[in-house]
């Protein structure tokens, strides 16, 4: 496969993961806002935690968008951003799995990061990261 085509495919996958991440973050912020308006003490604290989780997920989505831009521009720093986003994303998925999230949902959330990680450590991806 042509290296530039592979990079474009990885960048588009990262863009999709970032968009899905933003939708997920929006859901967490909505849940947190709904909880924040209810109750006197406990529910607003839980709502604040949900909003913070949504903001964290939005930050990871931003990393995917940053990688998308950097990869299309041919920047070498983009792969560090990608690896950071993938590791954080996979840790979030593992956390959700431990907390009892459905297996199919966790597999769906880890498919694109796993593909990016496999490409990152593949022979073609390794040459891309090294710039050769």
Kinemage of the C-alpha trace (Angstrom):
@kinemage 1
@onewidth
@group {chain A} dominant
@subgroup {mainchain}
@vectorlist {calphas} color= white
{ca unk a 1} P 0.000 0.000 0.000
{ca unk a 2} L 1.251 3.455 -0.827
{ca unk a 3} L 2.524 5.250 2.263
{ca unk a 4} L 0.674 8.462 1.571
{ca unk a 5} L -2.580 6.582 1.041
{ca unk a 6} L -2.043 4.691 4.307
{ca unk a 7} L -1.387 7.931 6.166
{ca unk a 8} L -4.543 9.466 4.705
{ca unk a 9} L -6.575 6.434 5.756
{ca unk a 10} L -5.152 6.592 9.293
{ca unk a 11} L -5.860 10.330 9.417
{ca unk a 12} L -9.472 9.794 8.311
{ca unk a 13} L -9.911 7.057 10.915
{ca unk a 14} L -8.559 9.442 13.552
{ca unk a 15} L -10.948 12.141 12.346
{ca unk a 16} L -13.867 9.720 12.699
{ca unk a 17} L -12.720 8.684 16.197
{ca unk a 18} L -12.453 12.352 17.167
{ca unk a 19} L -15.972 13.061 15.895
{ca unk a 20} L -17.378 10.053 17.765
{ca unk a 21} L -15.460 11.185 20.840
{ca unk a 22} L -17.021 14.631 20.676
{ca unk a 23} L -20.478 13.082 20.486
{ca unk a 24} L -19.647 10.910 23.490
{ca unk a 25} L -18.302 13.923 25.393
{ca unk a 26} L -21.463 15.882 24.622
{ca unk a 27} L -23.510 13.028 26.085
{ca unk a 28} L -21.487 13.061 29.306
{ca unk a 29} L -21.811 16.842 29.612
{ca unk a 30} L -25.586 16.624 29.123
{ca unk a 31} L -25.856 13.902 31.771
{ca unk a 32} L -23.743 15.971 34.143
{ca unk a 33} L -25.793 19.100 33.536
{ca unk a 34} L -29.031 17.206 34.208
{ca unk a 35} L -27.632 15.766 37.444
{ca unk a 36} L -26.223 19.116 38.498
{ca unk a 37} L -29.690 20.689 38.511
{ca unk a 38} L -31.134 18.012 40.800
{ca unk a 39} L -30.690 17.414 44.479
{ca unk a 40} L -28.854 19.363 47.092
{ca unk a 41} L -25.436 17.838 47.545
{ca unk a 42} L -24.685 14.392 46.138
{ca unk a 43} L -26.201 14.677 42.652
{ca unk a 44} L -24.501 18.003 41.847
{ca unk a 45} L -21.141 16.463 42.809
{ca unk a 46} L -21.814 13.445 40.583
{ca unk a 47} L -22.944 15.818 37.832
{ca unk a 48} L -19.711 17.764 38.103
{ca unk a 49} L -17.729 14.535 37.807
{ca unk a 50} L -19.719 13.577 34.692
{ca unk a 51} L -19.045 16.983 33.111
{ca unk a 52} L -15.336 16.630 33.890
{ca unk a 53} L -15.302 13.183 32.298
{ca unk a 54} L -16.973 14.657 29.218
{ca unk a 55} L -14.348 17.392 29.050
{ca unk a 56} L -11.581 14.800 29.340
{ca unk a 57} L -13.093 12.798 26.471
{ca unk a 58} L -13.347 16.020 24.454
{ca unk a 59} L -9.638 16.597 25.098
{ca unk a 60} L -8.819 13.173 23.682
{ca unk a 61} L -11.019 13.943 20.664
{ca unk a 62} L -9.042 17.157 20.198
{ca unk a 63} L -5.832 15.089 20.131
{ca unk a 64} L -7.305 12.995 17.317
{ca unk a 65} L -8.193 16.169 15.379
{ca unk a 66} L -4.680 17.487 15.984
{ca unk a 67} L -3.231 14.260 14.626
{ca unk a 68} L -5.501 14.516 11.573
{ca unk a 69} L -4.183 17.978 10.754
{ca unk a 70} L -0.572 17.091 11.507
{ca unk a 71} L -0.643 13.858 9.518
{ca unk a 72} L -2.043 15.551 6.434
{ca unk a 73} L 0.620 18.250 6.715
{ca unk a 74} L 3.327 15.601 7.074
{ca unk a 75} L 4.478 16.667 10.535
{ca unk a 76} L 6.507 14.163 12.533
{ca unk a 77} L 5.068 15.383 15.856
{ca unk a 78} L 1.643 14.171 14.767
{ca unk a 79} L 2.575 10.562 15.524
{ca unk a 80} L 3.423 11.430 19.135
{ca unk a 81} L 0.025 13.082 19.465
{ca unk a 82} L -1.597 10.023 17.877
{ca unk a 83} L 0.134 7.613 20.221
{ca unk a 84} L -0.878 9.735 23.220
{ca unk a 85} L -4.517 9.826 22.093
{ca unk a 86} L -4.572 6.089 21.395
{ca unk a 87} L -3.090 5.145 24.773
{ca unk a 88} L -5.470 7.436 26.682
{ca unk a 89} L -8.411 6.175 24.610
{ca unk a 90} L -7.543 2.534 25.259
{ca unk a 91} L -7.132 3.246 28.992
{ca unk a 92} L -10.594 4.851 29.023
{ca unk a 93} L -12.034 1.820 27.228
{ca unk a 94} L -10.339 -0.523 29.705
{ca unk a 95} L -11.728 1.542 32.572
{ca unk a 96} L -15.232 1.329 31.098
{ca unk a 97} L -14.862 -2.431 30.673
{ca unk a 98} L -13.799 -2.841 34.293
{ca unk a 99} L -16.792 -0.737 35.381
{ca unk a 100} L -19.160 -3.083 33.569
{ca unk a 101} L -19.694 -1.561 30.130
{ca unk a 102} L -20.969 -3.981 27.479
{ca unk a 103} L -18.241 -5.850 25.612
{ca unk a 104} L -19.540 -4.876 22.155
{ca unk a 105} L -19.535 -1.194 23.112
{ca unk a 106} L -15.950 -1.363 24.363
{ca unk a 107} L -14.881 -3.217 21.220
{ca unk a 108} L -16.479 -0.524 19.083
{ca unk a 109} L -14.672 2.228 21.002
{ca unk a 110} L -11.328 0.441 20.748
{ca unk a 111} L -11.425 -0.600 17.058
{ca unk a 112} L -10.004 2.590 15.538
{ca unk a 113} L -7.389 3.161 18.274
{ca unk a 114} L -6.270 -0.461 17.855
{ca unk a 115} L -5.956 0.019 14.079
{ca unk a 116} L -3.915 3.181 14.612
{ca unk a 117} L -1.709 1.402 17.144
{ca unk a 118} L -1.141 -1.542 14.795
{ca unk a 119} L -0.211 0.837 11.984
{ca unk a 120} L 2.062 2.803 14.324
{ca unk a 121} L 4.085 -0.316 15.159
{ca unk a 122} L 3.945 -1.850 11.671
{ca unk a 123} L 6.909 -1.744 9.314
{ca unk a 124} L 5.252 0.872 7.081
{ca unk a 125} L 4.132 2.975 10.002
{ca unk a 126} L 7.567 2.782 11.598
{ca unk a 127} L 9.170 4.187 8.450
{ca unk a 128} L 6.584 6.959 8.399
{ca unk a 129} L 7.263 7.902 12.009
{ca unk a 130} L 11.031 7.916 11.458
{ca unk a 131} L 10.570 10.039 8.337
{ca unk a 132} L 12.401 7.680 5.976
